[in-house]
Amino acid sequence: MRNTDTVKQNGQNKNFNGYGGIEDLEKYIAFKYGTGWELKKSKFIHGVPNFKQSSLGPDDNNCTLAAITRIMKYYSEQGLEKIPDDVSVIYGIVREIGVRHGYDPNKSGLLRDLFVYTPFEIKTMVRDTWNSFGYTKSSSQNVYLNKIKTIIANVDDMNPVLLNIAGGDYKGHTVSVVGYRIFGSNREASADKVFVMVIDGWSETKRFIDWGEFGNTLSNVTKII
């Protein structure tokens, strides 16, 4: 449930000032873009677990590991029986793979904060995770162009993706993308407004990114399957 005490007048969480952290989408649209916007298309992937990354390892700088774990748990629930049911077991395996790719939860302060996976490593970590569960034909890949088209196509097929973000509200952070909403207006020269629904690991509230504001923020999409 949304905590109204933490939501600003424009519908964003108080900790966000840019493209992200939108918790009341209708309020955000009315505040930023005015009236006259109608929902044209939307999709939401049910069943992706929404837990805080801190529940897996407090202060462990583990957003990427938690995001991969979350999506693997989703596929476990979809009938991929080789994936364990227990989130903690999945996370343990993903964490071991992360360590092989340079993750070190024992680093502190500046050393830990400077640790960022390259997109190549994230893609490879996803493939290694699939392999560890006995699924050796993963087509996990990174997408740098046409990212929103990739997101929409995958969500339409009920496949969540990772969005790895280098700047702005989610600087140095990985989120799980689980839906989108597209709004249109009958005003002349009004382009559609696209919003991406994410589980960011910081909150149990699903939040939105304003893709128009996100713009050219350095980022990439990692397809999981």
Buried (B, 14 or more C-beta within 10 A) or exposed (E): EBEEEBBBEBBBBEEBEBBBBBBBBEBBBBBBBEEEBEEEEEBEBEEBBBBBBEEBBEEBBBBBBBBBBBBBBBBBBEEBEEBBEEBEBBBEBBBBBBEEBEBEBEEEEEEBEEBBBEBEBBBBBBBBBBEBBEBEEBEBBBBEEEBBEBBBEBBEEBBBBBBBBBBBBBEBBBBBBBBBBBBBBEEEEBEEBBBBBBBBBBBEBBBBBBBBBBEEBEBBBBBBB
